[in-house]
Amino acid sequence: MKKAITIFSLLALTLSASAQPGTKPTKTPPKAPVKTAPKVNPVLKNYNDSISYVLGEMSAFNIIQQGFGDVKINTTAFSRAITDIMNKKQTLITDIAANTLLNQYMMKLQESKAKSRIDSGKVFLAENAKRKEVKTTASGLQYEVITEGTGIKPTTLDTFVAHYRGTLINGTEFDASANRGVPLTMALNQVIPGWTEGLQLMSVGSKYKLYIPYTLGYGIYDNGAIPGGSTLIFELELIDVKKKATETGQ
């Protein structure tokens, strides 16, 4: 019994001493860092995997640059095409059909981008047609006579000489012969349809204003400073017509 009391007393004294103020706690030595094996990319396990990935990046960048970034690519079909080409197998789509598909997609894309300009142009032409001084042809070309000349009229076989100024329907000038200081000389069958038709209505010495829908202009595609789908306004002055030799009998 005395032995048990003595052991208990010693234990109590030990606990009391450890709790006294001013005593330094025992420091636990820091654990050594655990070395982990480097993570292995589950996709890029070797050099061939890496170069394959880089080629995939190049393909993706090219797809975006060519204007196909909005396409929701079916990766199964995409991979199949690459496999067929790399293994020199017969592709599922012929070259002609492929070009047709690409052209159709690009046309729809351009139409979508140009839609607001096409719609604005239609509204403008509809209002413009109400003006009594404006005449509209069967093709949709509108023209306004500023000055009527007395000279000859050109045909599609002829070369014309003319000064011109071109603007968008918002008034933005995109080209003018006066900026170059010389009139334009060109074959009538080498210009946009709106010019080919409009100039044949004019006699040398005439000044006309042409209102050209996008279908008779540059279509849905951008052309320099002219955005796709734009309705165009041209002020034209026909200075001269150079007849083709066969027309003059020479």
CYANA upper distance limits for C-alpha pairs under 8 A (distance plus 0.5 A):
  1 MET  CA      5 ILE  CA      6.90
  2 LYS  CA      6 THR  CA      6.66
  3 LYS  CA      7 ILE  CA      6.82
  4 ALA  CA      8 PHE  CA      6.72
  5 ILE  CA      9 SER  CA      6.60
  6 THR  CA     10 LEU  CA      6.74
  7 ILE  CA     11 LEU  CA      6.76
  8 PHE  CA     12 ALA  CA      6.75
  9 SER  CA     13 LEU  CA      6.71
 10 LEU  CA     14 THR  CA      6.69
 11 LEU  CA     15 LEU  CA      6.85
 12 ALA  CA     16 SER  CA      6.61
 13 LEU  CA     17 ALA  CA      6.59
 14 THR  CA     18 SER  CA      6.85
 15 LEU  CA     19 ALA  CA      6.92
 16 SER  CA     20 GLN  CA      7.00
 18 SER  CA     23 THR  CA      7.75
 19 ALA  CA     23 THR  CA      8.33
 40 VAL  CA     44 LEU  CA      8.36
 40 VAL  CA     45 LYS  CA      7.28
 41 ASN  CA     45 LYS  CA      6.60
 43 VAL  CA     49 ASP  CA      7.54
 44 LEU  CA     49 ASP  CA      5.43
 44 LEU  CA     50 SER  CA      5.94
 44 LEU  CA     53 TYR  CA      8.38
 45 LYS  CA     49 ASP  CA      6.72
 45 LYS  CA     50 SER  CA      8.21
 46 ASN  CA     50 SER  CA      6.98
 47 TYR  CA     51 ILE  CA      6.77
 48 ASN  CA     52 SER  CA      6.54
 49 ASP  CA     53 TYR  CA      6.73
 50 SER  CA     54 VAL  CA      6.85
 51 ILE  CA     55 LEU  CA      6.75
 52 SER  CA     56 GLY  CA      6.78
 53 TYR  CA     57 GLU  CA      6.82
 54 VAL  CA     58 MET  CA      6.81
 55 LEU  CA     59 SER  CA      6.73
 56 GLY  CA     60 ALA  CA      6.72
 57 GLU  CA     61 PHE  CA      6.73
 58 MET  CA     62 ASN  CA      6.70
 59 SER  CA     63 ILE  CA      6.64
 60 ALA  CA     64 ILE  CA      6.82
 61 PHE  CA     65 GLN  CA      6.63
 62 ASN  CA     66 GLN  CA      6.52
 63 ILE  CA     67 GLY  CA      7.10
 63 ILE  CA     68 PHE  CA      5.87
 63 ILE  CA     69 GLY  CA      6.64
 64 ILE  CA     68 PHE  CA      5.82
 64 ILE  CA     69 GLY  CA      4.79
 65 GLN  CA     69 GLY  CA      8.13
 67 GLY  CA    106 MET  CA      8.21
 73 ILE  CA     78 PHE  CA      7.59
 74 ASN  CA     78 PHE  CA      6.57
 75 THR  CA     79 SER  CA      6.38
 76 THR  CA     80 ARG  CA      6.67
 77 ALA  CA     81 ALA  CA      6.74
 78 PHE  CA     82 ILE  CA      6.97
 79 SER  CA     83 THR  CA      6.60
 80 ARG  CA     84 ASP  CA      6.57
 81 ALA  CA     85 ILE  CA      6.70
 81 ALA  CA     91 THR  CA      7.39
 81 ALA  CA     92 LEU  CA      8.39
 82 ILE  CA     86 MET  CA      6.51
 83 THR  CA     87 ASN  CA      6.45
 84 ASP  CA     88 LYS  CA      6.37
 84 ASP  CA     89 LYS  CA      5.26
 84 ASP  CA     90 GLN  CA      7.16
 84 ASP  CA     91 THR  CA      6.55
 85 ILE  CA     89 LYS  CA      6.59
 85 ILE  CA     90 GLN  CA      8.34
 85 ILE  CA     91 THR  CA      7.64
 93 ILE  CA     97 ALA  CA      6.74
 93 ILE  CA     98 ALA  CA      6.72
 94 THR  CA     98 ALA  CA      6.55
 95 ASP  CA     99 ASN  CA      6.70
 96 ILE  CA    100 THR  CA      6.77
 97 ALA  CA    101 LEU  CA      6.70
 98 ALA  CA    102 LEU  CA      6.74
 99 ASN  CA    103 ASN  CA      6.58
100 THR  CA    104 GLN  CA      6.59
101 LEU  CA    105 TYR  CA      6.68
102 LEU  CA    106 MET  CA      6.65
103 ASN  CA    107 MET  CA      6.54
104 GLN  CA    108 LYS  CA      6.74
105 TYR  CA    109 LEU  CA      6.63
106 MET  CA    110 GLN  CA      6.59
107 MET  CA    111 GLU  CA      6.54
107 MET  CA    220 ILE  CA      8.37
108 LYS  CA    112 SER  CA      6.62
109 LEU  CA    113 LYS  CA      6.85
110 GLN  CA    114 ALA  CA      6.49
110 GLN  CA    220 ILE  CA      6.57
110 GLN  CA    221 TYR  CA      6.99
110 GLN  CA    228 GLY  CA      8.03
111 GLU  CA    115 LYS  CA      6.22
111 GLU  CA    220 ILE  CA      6.58
111 GLU  CA    229 GLY  CA      8.20
114 ALA  CA    118 ILE  CA      6.61
114 ALA  CA    220 ILE  CA      6.76
114 ALA  CA    227 PRO  CA      8.28
114 ALA  CA    228 GLY  CA      6.15
114 ALA  CA    229 GLY  CA      5.57
114 ALA  CA    230 SER  CA      8.36
115 LYS  CA    119 ASP  CA      6.57
115 LYS  CA    229 GLY  CA      7.64
116 SER  CA    120 SER  CA      6.61
117 ARG  CA    121 GLY  CA      6.51
117 ARG  CA    228 GLY  CA      8.30
117 ARG  CA    229 GLY  CA      6.10
117 ARG  CA    230 SER  CA      6.21
117 ARG  CA    231 THR  CA      8.23
118 ILE  CA    122 LYS  CA      6.80
118 ILE  CA    214 TYR  CA      7.76
118 ILE  CA    229 GLY  CA      5.57
118 ILE  CA    230 SER  CA      6.83
118 ILE  CA    231 THR  CA      7.84
119 ASP  CA    123 VAL  CA      6.90
120 SER  CA    124 PHE  CA      6.68
121 GLY  CA    125 LEU  CA      6.60
121 GLY  CA    169 ILE  CA      7.96
121 GLY  CA    213 PRO  CA      7.48
121 GLY  CA    214 TYR  CA      8.43
121 GLY  CA    230 SER  CA      7.23
121 GLY  CA    231 THR  CA      5.71
122 LYS  CA    126 ALA  CA      6.59
122 LYS  CA    213 PRO  CA      8.25
123 VAL  CA    127 GLU  CA      6.85
124 PHE  CA    128 ASN  CA      6.49
124 PHE  CA    169 ILE  CA      8.13
125 LEU  CA    129 ALA  CA      6.45
125 LEU  CA    142 GLN  CA      8.50
125 LEU  CA    211 TYR  CA      8.15
125 LEU  CA    213 PRO  CA      8.27
126 ALA  CA    130 LYS  CA      7.55
127 GLU  CA    131 ARG  CA      8.08
128 ASN  CA    134 VAL  CA      7.70
129 ALA  CA    134 VAL  CA      6.50
129 ALA  CA    135 LYS  CA      7.47
129 ALA  CA    136 THR  CA      7.41
129 ALA  CA    142 GLN  CA      7.89
130 LYS  CA    134 VAL  CA      8.02
133 GLU  CA    144 GLU  CA      6.54
133 GLU  CA    145 VAL  CA      8.07
134 VAL  CA    142 GLN  CA      6.96
134 VAL  CA    143 TYR  CA      6.18
134 VAL  CA    144 GLU  CA      5.39
134 VAL  CA    145 VAL  CA      8.42
135 LYS  CA    142 GLN  CA      6.00
135 LYS  CA    143 TYR  CA      5.99
135 LYS  CA    144 GLU  CA      6.98
136 THR  CA    140 GLY  CA      6.50
136 THR  CA    141 LEU  CA      6.14
136 THR  CA    142 GLN  CA      4.87
136 THR  CA    143 TYR  CA      7.11
137 THR  CA    141 LEU  CA      5.87
137 THR  CA    142 GLN  CA      6.91
140 GLY  CA    212 ILE  CA      8.26
140 GLY  CA    213 PRO  CA      7.51
141 LEU  CA    194 GLY  CA      7.04
141 LEU  CA    198 GLY  CA      8.21
141 LEU  CA    210 LEU  CA      7.86
141 LEU  CA    211 TYR  CA      6.77
141 LEU  CA    212 ILE  CA      5.94
141 LEU  CA    213 PRO  CA      7.20
141 LEU  CA    216 LEU  CA      8.05
142 GLN  CA    210 LEU  CA      6.35
142 GLN  CA    211 TYR  CA      5.39
142 GLN  CA    212 ILE  CA      7.02
143 TYR  CA    198 GLY  CA      7.96
143 TYR  CA    208 TYR  CA      7.20
143 TYR  CA    209 LYS  CA      6.00
143 TYR  CA    210 LEU  CA      4.94
143 TYR  CA    211 TYR  CA      6.42
144 GLU  CA    208 TYR  CA      6.14
144 GLU  CA    209 LYS  CA      5.50
144 GLU  CA    210 LEU  CA      7.00
145 VAL  CA    206 SER  CA      8.42
145 VAL  CA    207 LYS  CA      7.01
145 VAL  CA    208 TYR  CA      5.21
145 VAL  CA    209 LYS  CA      6.98
146 ILE  CA    206 SER  CA      8.09
146 ILE  CA    207 LYS  CA      5.79
146 ILE  CA    208 TYR  CA      5.81
146 ILE  CA    209 LYS  CA      7.49
147 THR  CA    205 GLY  CA      8.26
147 THR  CA    206 SER  CA      5.70
147 THR  CA    207 LYS  CA      5.31
147 THR  CA    208 TYR  CA      7.29
148 GLU  CA    202 MET  CA      8.14
148 GLU  CA    203 SER  CA      7.69
148 GLU  CA    205 GLY  CA      7.43
148 GLU  CA    206 SER  CA      5.06
148 GLU  CA    207 LYS  CA      7.00
149 GLY  CA    202 MET  CA      7.90
149 GLY  CA    203 SER  CA      5.68
149 GLY  CA    204 VAL  CA      6.02
149 GLY  CA    205 GLY  CA      4.64
149 GLY  CA    206 SER  CA      4.55
149 GLY  CA    207 LYS  CA      8.03
150 THR  CA    203 SER  CA      6.37
150 THR  CA    204 VAL  CA      6.82
150 THR  CA    205 GLY  CA      6.96
150 THR  CA    206 SER  CA      8.07
151 GLY  CA    203 SER  CA      5.49
151 GLY  CA    204 VAL  CA      4.82
151 GLY  CA    205 GLY  CA      6.88
152 ILE  CA    203 SER  CA      5.61
152 ILE  CA    204 VAL  CA      6.13
152 ILE  CA    241 VAL  CA      7.88
153 LYS  CA    199 LEU  CA      8.29
153 LYS  CA    200 GLN  CA      6.44
153 LYS  CA    201 LEU  CA      7.50
153 LYS  CA    202 MET  CA      6.31
153 LYS  CA    203 SER  CA      4.96
153 LYS  CA    204 VAL  CA      6.89
153 LYS  CA    241 VAL  CA      7.88
154 PRO  CA    158 ASP  CA      6.37
154 PRO  CA    159 THR  CA      8.11
154 PRO  CA    160 PHE  CA      7.57
154 PRO  CA    188 LEU  CA      8.37
154 PRO  CA    199 LEU  CA      7.47
154 PRO  CA    200 GLN  CA      5.89
154 PRO  CA    202 MET  CA      8.19
154 PRO  CA    203 SER  CA      8.00
154 PRO  CA    241 VAL  CA      6.51
154 PRO  CA    243 LYS  CA      8.22
155 THR  CA    188 LEU  CA      7.76
155 THR  CA    200 GLN  CA      6.53
156 THR  CA    187 ALA  CA      8.16
156 THR  CA    188 LEU  CA      5.71
156 THR  CA    189 ASN  CA      5.84
156 THR  CA    196 THR  CA      7.56
156 THR  CA    200 GLN  CA      8.33
157 LEU  CA    187 ALA  CA      7.80
157 LEU  CA    188 LEU  CA      7.27
157 LEU  CA    189 ASN  CA      7.43
157 LEU  CA    243 LYS  CA      7.91
157 LEU  CA    244 LYS  CA      6.75
158 ASP  CA    187 ALA  CA      6.40
158 ASP  CA    188 LEU  CA      6.45
158 ASP  CA    241 VAL  CA      7.25
158 ASP  CA    242 LYS  CA      6.34
158 ASP  CA    243 LYS  CA      5.47
158 ASP  CA    244 LYS  CA      6.00
159 THR  CA    185 THR  CA      7.32
159 THR  CA    186 MET  CA      5.84
159 THR  CA    187 ALA  CA      4.55
159 THR  CA    188 LEU  CA      6.15
159 THR  CA    241 VAL  CA      6.41
159 THR  CA    242 LYS  CA      5.53
159 THR  CA    243 LYS  CA      7.07
159 THR  CA    244 LYS  CA      7.96
160 PHE  CA    184 LEU  CA      8.37
160 PHE  CA    185 THR  CA      6.14
160 PHE  CA    186 MET  CA      6.20
160 PHE  CA    187 ALA  CA      6.76
160 PHE  CA    188 LEU  CA      6.99
160 PHE  CA    238 LEU  CA      7.90
160 PHE  CA    239 ILE  CA      8.22
160 PHE  CA    240 ASP  CA      6.37
160 PHE  CA    241 VAL  CA      5.03
160 PHE  CA    242 LYS  CA      6.53
161 VAL  CA    183 PRO  CA      6.80
161 VAL  CA    184 LEU  CA      6.05
161 VAL  CA    185 THR  CA      4.98
161 VAL  CA    186 MET  CA      7.33
161 VAL  CA    238 LEU  CA      6.78
161 VAL  CA    239 ILE  CA      5.93
161 VAL  CA    240 ASP  CA      5.46
161 VAL  CA    241 VAL  CA      6.70
161 VAL  CA    242 LYS  CA      8.43
162 ALA  CA    183 PRO  CA      5.76
162 ALA  CA    184 LEU  CA      5.81
162 ALA  CA    185 THR  CA      7.18
162 ALA  CA    236 LEU  CA      7.22
162 ALA  CA    237 GLU  CA      5.93
162 ALA  CA    238 LEU  CA      5.06
162 ALA  CA    239 ILE  CA      5.65
162 ALA  CA    240 ASP  CA      7.48
163 HIS  CA    176 ALA  CA      8.25
163 HIS  CA    177 SER  CA      6.15
163 HIS  CA    178 ALA  CA      7.61
163 HIS  CA    182 VAL  CA      8.19
163 HIS  CA    183 PRO  CA      5.18
163 HIS  CA    184 LEU  CA      6.65
163 HIS  CA    236 LEU  CA      6.43
163 HIS  CA    237 GLU  CA      5.70
163 HIS  CA    238 LEU  CA      7.30
163 HIS  CA    239 ILE  CA      7.85
164 TYR  CA    176 ALA  CA      6.15
164 TYR  CA    177 SER  CA      6.12
164 TYR  CA    178 ALA  CA      8.07
164 TYR  CA    183 PRO  CA      8.11
164 TYR  CA    184 LEU  CA      8.36
164 TYR  CA    234 PHE  CA      7.05
164 TYR  CA    235 GLU  CA      5.89
164 TYR  CA    236 LEU  CA      5.06
164 TYR  CA    237 GLU  CA      6.83
165 ARG  CA    173 GLU  CA      7.98
165 ARG  CA    175 ASP  CA      6.54
165 ARG  CA    176 ALA  CA      4.71
165 ARG  CA    177 SER  CA      7.08
165 ARG  CA    178 ALA  CA      8.29
165 ARG  CA    234 PHE  CA      6.05
165 ARG  CA    235 GLU  CA      5.69
165 ARG  CA    236 LEU  CA      7.36
166 GLY  CA    173 GLU  CA      6.32
166 GLY  CA    174 PHE  CA      6.42
166 GLY  CA    175 ASP  CA      5.80
166 GLY  CA    176 ALA  CA      6.59
166 GLY  CA    232 LEU  CA      7.49
166 GLY  CA    233 ILE  CA      6.20
166 GLY  CA    234 PHE  CA      5.02
166 GLY  CA    235 GLU  CA      7.11
167 THR  CA    171 GLY  CA      6.09
167 THR  CA    172 THR  CA      5.70
167 THR  CA    173 GLU  CA      4.68
167 THR  CA    174 PHE  CA      6.18
167 THR  CA    175 ASP  CA      7.77
167 THR  CA    232 LEU  CA      6.66
167 THR  CA    233 ILE  CA      5.78
167 THR  CA    234 PHE  CA      7.03
168 LEU  CA    172 THR  CA      5.77
168 LEU  CA    173 GLU  CA      7.07
168 LEU  CA    174 PHE  CA      7.95
168 LEU  CA    226 ILE  CA      8.44
168 LEU  CA    230 SER  CA      7.50
168 LEU  CA    231 THR  CA      7.02
168 LEU  CA    232 LEU  CA      5.68
168 LEU  CA    233 ILE  CA      6.60
169 ILE  CA    231 THR  CA      7.07
169 ILE  CA    232 LEU  CA      7.03
169 ILE  CA    233 ILE  CA      7.25
174 PHE  CA    225 ALA  CA      6.43
174 PHE  CA    226 ILE  CA      7.34
175 ASP  CA    179 ASN  CA      8.38
176 ALA  CA    180 ARG  CA      8.04
177 SER  CA    181 GLY  CA      6.88
177 SER  CA    182 VAL  CA      6.60
177 SER  CA    183 PRO  CA      6.06
177 SER  CA    184 LEU  CA      7.06
178 ALA  CA    182 VAL  CA      6.91
178 ALA  CA    183 PRO  CA      7.74
186 MET  CA    190 GLN  CA      7.65
186 MET  CA    191 VAL  CA      8.34
187 ALA  CA    191 VAL  CA      7.91
188 LEU  CA    195 TRP  CA      8.30
188 LEU  CA    196 THR  CA      6.19
189 ASN  CA    196 THR  CA      6.95
191 VAL  CA    195 TRP  CA      6.78
191 VAL  CA    196 THR  CA      6.82
192 ILE  CA    196 THR  CA      6.89
192 ILE  CA    216 LEU  CA      7.07
192 ILE  CA    217 GLY  CA      6.05
192 ILE  CA    218 TYR  CA      7.54
193 PRO  CA    197 GLU  CA      6.65
193 PRO  CA    216 LEU  CA      5.52
193 PRO  CA    217 GLY  CA      6.95
194 GLY  CA    198 GLY  CA      6.40
194 GLY  CA    210 LEU  CA      8.41
194 GLY  CA    212 ILE  CA      6.32
194 GLY  CA    216 LEU  CA      5.35
194 GLY  CA    217 GLY  CA      6.56
195 TRP  CA    199 LEU  CA      6.19
196 THR  CA    200 GLN  CA      7.08
197 GLU  CA    201 LEU  CA      7.49
198 GLY  CA    202 MET  CA      7.49
198 GLY  CA    210 LEU  CA      7.49
199 LEU  CA    238 LEU  CA      8.18
202 MET  CA    206 SER  CA      6.43
202 MET  CA    207 LYS  CA      8.34
202 MET  CA    208 TYR  CA      8.07
202 MET  CA    238 LEU  CA      7.66
203 SER  CA    238 LEU  CA      7.56
204 VAL  CA    238 LEU  CA      5.67
204 VAL  CA    239 ILE  CA      6.09
204 VAL  CA    240 ASP  CA      6.18
204 VAL  CA    241 VAL  CA      7.54
205 GLY  CA    237 GLU  CA      7.33
205 GLY  CA    238 LEU  CA      6.08
205 GLY  CA    239 ILE  CA      6.19
205 GLY  CA    240 ASP  CA      8.23
206 SER  CA    237 GLU  CA      6.27
206 SER  CA    238 LEU  CA      6.15
206 SER  CA    239 ILE  CA      8.34
207 LYS  CA    235 GLU  CA      7.73
207 LYS  CA    236 LEU  CA      6.03
207 LYS  CA    237 GLU  CA      4.86
207 LYS  CA    238 LEU  CA      7.08
208 TYR  CA    235 GLU  CA      6.45
208 TYR  CA    236 LEU  CA      5.79
208 TYR  CA    237 GLU  CA      7.08
209 LYS  CA    233 ILE  CA      7.53
209 LYS  CA    234 PHE  CA      6.11
209 LYS  CA    235 GLU  CA      4.99
209 LYS  CA    236 LEU  CA      6.64
210 LEU  CA    232 LEU  CA      8.45
210 LEU  CA    233 ILE  CA      6.13
210 LEU  CA    234 PHE  CA      5.57
210 LEU  CA    235 GLU  CA      6.93
210 LEU  CA    236 LEU  CA      8.05
211 TYR  CA    231 THR  CA      7.76
211 TYR  CA    232 LEU  CA      6.39
211 TYR  CA    233 ILE  CA      5.20
211 TYR  CA    234 PHE  CA      7.16
212 ILE  CA    216 LEU  CA      6.58
212 ILE  CA    217 GLY  CA      6.78
212 ILE  CA    231 THR  CA      6.18
212 ILE  CA    232 LEU  CA      5.51
212 ILE  CA    233 ILE  CA      6.71
212 ILE  CA    234 PHE  CA      8.43
213 PRO  CA    217 GLY  CA      6.84
213 PRO  CA    230 SER  CA      7.79
213 PRO  CA    231 THR  CA      5.13
213 PRO  CA    232 LEU  CA      7.02
214 TYR  CA    218 TYR  CA      6.56
214 TYR  CA    219 GLY  CA      5.53
214 TYR  CA    220 ILE  CA      7.63
214 TYR  CA    228 GLY  CA      8.42
214 TYR  CA    229 GLY  CA      5.74
214 TYR  CA    230 SER  CA      5.83
214 TYR  CA    231 THR  CA      5.45
214 TYR  CA    232 LEU  CA      7.66
215 THR  CA    219 GLY  CA      5.69
215 THR  CA    229 GLY  CA      8.45
217 GLY  CA    230 SER  CA      8.43
217 GLY  CA    231 THR  CA      7.94
217 GLY  CA    232 LEU  CA      7.63
218 TYR  CA    222 ASP  CA      8.05
218 TYR  CA    223 ASN  CA      7.36
218 TYR  CA    228 GLY  CA      7.53
218 TYR  CA    229 GLY  CA      7.96
218 TYR  CA    230 SER  CA      8.29
219 GLY  CA    228 GLY  CA      6.73
219 GLY  CA    229 GLY  CA      6.13
219 GLY  CA    230 SER  CA      8.18
220 ILE  CA    228 GLY  CA      4.73
220 ILE  CA    229 GLY  CA      4.87
220 ILE  CA    230 SER  CA      8.20
221 TYR  CA    227 PRO  CA      7.52
221 TYR  CA    228 GLY  CA      4.68
221 TYR  CA    229 GLY  CA      7.36
222 ASP  CA    226 ILE  CA      6.30
222 ASP  CA    227 PRO  CA      5.01
222 ASP  CA    228 GLY  CA      4.65
222 ASP  CA    229 GLY  CA      8.35
223 ASN  CA    227 PRO  CA      6.90
223 ASN  CA    228 GLY  CA      7.47
226 ILE  CA    230 SER  CA      7.45
243 LYS  CA    247 GLU  CA      6.86
243 LYS  CA    248 THR  CA      7.22
244 LYS  CA    248 THR  CA      7.25
245 ALA  CA    249 GLY  CA      6.71
245 ALA  CA    250 GLN  CA      5.73
246 THR  CA    250 GLN  CA      6.63
